Amino acid sequence: MGKQLTDQDRDRIVEMAWEDRTPFEAIEVQFGLKENEVRALMRQTLKRRSFELWRKRVKGRLTKHRAARPTHVTRFRSANQRSA
């Protein structure tokens, strides 16, 4: 990850990554991190077991990718999320 992140940014990225309806694309728009970079950040930040639980939860979850979302899933925006 080439981009310098503040502790507050890291905390927000972790929070967004755990949220079921926040797609990786939203993290990329706000923080410039692609999915693989978010995964690396999560691996560095979380304890091993927490990272494993997160990966299991996220893997295959359609709402984490805008293109794969079912049409009935409407856009979700957290109060903490910056507008794009």
Buried (B, 14 or more C-beta within 10 A) or exposed (E): BEEEBEEEBBEBBBEBBBBEBBBBBBBBBBBEBEBEBBBEBBEEBBEEEEBEEBEEEBEEBEBBEEEEBEEEBEEEEEEEBEEE
